Amino acid sequence: MNFQDHLNTFLNSFEQKQRQDATLFYCLNDEAPDWVRDAIHDMHDDMLPNDYSYNMAQEVAEHVSEGLIYERGLDELQYETPVELCDTTYTQELLDWVGSHGARIAWVDECIADYGPAQTLSDNLSMGMIAEYQHITNVLFSAIEAQLEA
């Protein structure tokens, strides 16, 4: 199996369900292999399962898969995917993201400590969201690379 095959396994491990209030959410299906479950757990970065982490994981995998179709390189996809996925995020989406779990402010704080504060609150929040997307992307790539080496 190659990178794309394992990426397809990851993508095919998701299913979308509907809550009683009609909101939709992603979760893993019963056929998800252990390596996918372990990757999802690592992507949550010590947070309990939550919609944002599942959605972000599914978005990253879809984006990488589409990039491979257009023959983009893996290195390019690993480092550009997080920025590309945050490119059109609105301020309210950023506020909802950071407010969804107390641990998410740590992504913002870490970016401010590493790069200095941005000029606006929304830019600081964007940096934090990009950092979480980068974490999820890195976990995905590491999990697939481990499968390739197995």
N, C-alpha and C positions, 0 to 999 in steps of 0.2 A: 504494500500500500504506500502511496505517496502522500505529500502534504495535503493536497486537495481532497484525497479520499478520507483522510482523518478529519479534515475540516467539515466535510459533508456528514460524517458520523456525528460530529459535534452539533451541527445544525439540525440534523434529523432527530436529535435527542430532545428537542423542545416541542412542547405542545402549548397551544393557546386555549385557555379555559375562560368561562364567564362566571363571575360572582353573582350572587342573588340580586345585587343592585345594578346588574347589567354591565359593570366594568369588566374589561378584558385584562388578562394577565398571562404571562409566560411562566411555565414551570417545566421541569424535566419529566419526560414520559417514563413509563415502567421499563422500557427497553434500553434506557441510557446506560452505557457501560460505566464501570467503576472509575475509569480515568476521567470521564466527563464529569461525573459527580464530584470527584476530588477537585477538578479544576474549578467548577462552580463554587465549591466551598472556599477555595483559595481566593477566588475573585471577590467574594463577599468580605474579605479582609477582616475577619472576626466580628462582622455584623451578623445578626440573625438574617435568615432569608427575607429578601425584600424586593419589591417590584423593580426598583431602579437598577439594582445589580443584575437581575435577570434580563431586563430590557437592554441594558448596556452590553451584556455579554452576547446577546442575540444580535444586536446591532453591529457590534465589532465583527462577529463571525460572518455576517452577511456582507459587510463592507469589504472584508478581506477576500471573500469568495468572488464578489463582483470584480475586485481589482485583479484577481488572478485570471479571470476571463479576458480582461483587457491587457493581459500580459505585463502587468506591473510586477516589479521585483518584490521578493519577500521583505528585504531590508527596507525598501521604500514604504511598503504597506505597514510594517511594524511601527515605524516612526511617524508616519503622516496620518494614519487612521484616526488617532485621538483628536488631532486638530481639525481634520476634515469633518468629523462627527459633531464637533462643537461649533462649527463655523456659523451656523444660523440659529443658535440658541437665543431665545428671548429672555429678558431680565426676569420675568415671572417664572419661566421654566428653571432658571438658575436658583431663584429663591425657593421654589418648591423642592428642587434637588437638595440644596444644602439643609433645608428644614425637615427633610424626610428622615434624617437620622443624625443624632448628635455627633457621631464620629466623622461625618462628612466635613465639618468645619476644620478638622485636622488636615485634610487635603489642601484647603485654602491656606491655613497657617503655615504648612510646610513650604508651599510655593512662595509665600511672602518672605519667609525666612531665607529661602534659597536665592530668590531673584529680586527681592525688594518689593514694596507695594506698588501696585499699578495705580493709575490715576483715578480710576473709578471703582466703585463697589462691584459693578457687574464684571469689569475686567478681572478683578481679584477672584470673583466666584468662577468665572470662566477658566482661569488658570487652575483652580482646584478641581473643576470638573474634568478638564483635560488630563490632569494628573491621575484621576481615578480611571478614566478611559485608558490611559497609558498602562496603568497597573493591570487592568483587565486584558488588554492586548498582549502584554508581556506574559501573563499567566497562560493565555491561550497558546501563544507561540511555544512556550516552554513545555506545555502539556503535549502538544503535537510533536515537538522535537523528541520528547521522551518516548513517545509511541514509535517514532521512526527508528530510534536506537534499540528498541526492545526486540 
